[in-house]
Amino acid sequence: MVTVYCGQGLRVVIFLDDHEPAHVHVFGDGQAKINLLGKDGSPELVWVDGMKRGEVRRAMRIVIERQAGLLARWREIHG
């Protein structure tokens, strides 16, 4: 597991042995999985477990703002 962002009470990680499509896991009080490229090209929430709405909004905002860098890291890690 590689932490690719840590801040605002959240930690964004990419698992080394993970699978396509390109996505991140976000940990806070709970956790969420967010695809980096949704159907319209923007990040897409896949599932949430134990996060409050505000935390999910914060997670999505972080991933949207950092989408290009997160995709680059995914490609570095997974080829």
C-alpha positions as CSV (number, residue, x, y, z in Angstrom):
1,M,0.0,0.0,0.0
2,V,1.3,3.4,-1.0
3,T,0.0,6.6,0.6
4,V,-0.3,9.1,-2.2
5,Y,-1.9,11.9,-0.2
6,C,-2.4,12.7,3.5
7,G,-4.3,15.7,4.7
8,Q,-7.6,17.2,5.8
9,G,-8.1,14.2,8.1
10,L,-7.9,11.7,5.2
11,R,-5.3,9.3,3.7
12,V,-5.5,8.4,0.1
13,V,-3.8,5.1,-0.9
14,I,-3.1,2.9,-3.8
15,F,-2.7,-0.8,-3.1
16,L,0.3,-2.4,-4.8
17,D,-1.5,-5.6,-5.7
18,D,-4.7,-4.0,-6.8
19,H,-6.6,-4.3,-10.1
20,E,-8.1,-2.2,-12.9
21,P,-9.8,0.2,-13.2
22,A,-7.5,2.8,-11.8
23,H,-8.8,3.8,-8.4
24,V,-7.8,4.9,-4.9
25,H,-9.0,4.0,-1.4
26,V,-9.6,6.9,1.0
27,F,-9.4,6.3,4.7
28,G,-10.8,8.6,7.4
29,D,-13.4,7.7,10.1
30,G,-14.5,5.1,7.5
31,Q,-13.3,4.3,4.0
32,A,-14.3,4.8,0.4
33,K,-13.2,3.5,-3.0
34,I,-13.1,6.1,-5.8
35,N,-12.4,5.3,-9.5
36,L,-10.1,7.8,-11.0
37,L,-11.8,7.8,-14.4
38,G,-15.6,7.4,-14.3
39,K,-17.8,7.2,-17.4
40,D,-17.6,10.9,-18.0
41,G,-13.8,11.1,-17.4
42,S,-14.1,12.5,-13.9
43,P,-13.6,10.5,-10.6
44,E,-16.5,8.3,-9.6
45,L,-17.4,7.1,-6.1
46,V,-17.7,3.3,-6.1
47,W,-18.6,2.6,-2.4
48,V,-18.4,4.0,1.0
49,D,-18.2,2.3,4.4
50,G,-18.5,4.3,7.6
51,M,-17.8,7.8,6.3
52,K,-20.1,10.7,7.0
53,R,-21.4,12.8,4.1
54,G,-19.0,15.7,4.7
55,E,-16.1,13.3,4.8
56,V,-17.2,11.7,1.5
57,R,-17.5,15.2,-0.1
58,R,-14.0,16.1,1.2
59,A,-12.6,12.8,-0.2
60,M,-14.2,13.5,-3.6
61,R,-12.9,17.0,-3.7
62,I,-9.4,15.9,-3.0
63,V,-9.5,13.2,-5.7
64,I,-11.0,15.6,-8.2
65,E,-8.4,18.3,-7.5
66,R,-5.6,15.7,-7.7
67,Q,-6.9,13.4,-10.4
68,A,-4.0,13.9,-12.9
69,G,-1.3,13.3,-10.3
70,L,-3.2,10.3,-8.8
71,L,-3.5,8.7,-12.3
72,A,0.2,9.2,-12.9
73,R,1.0,7.5,-9.6
74,W,-1.4,4.6,-10.4
75,R,0.4,4.1,-13.7
76,E,3.9,4.3,-12.0
77,I,2.8,1.6,-9.6
78,H,0.8,-0.6,-12.0
79,G,2.4,0.0,-15.3
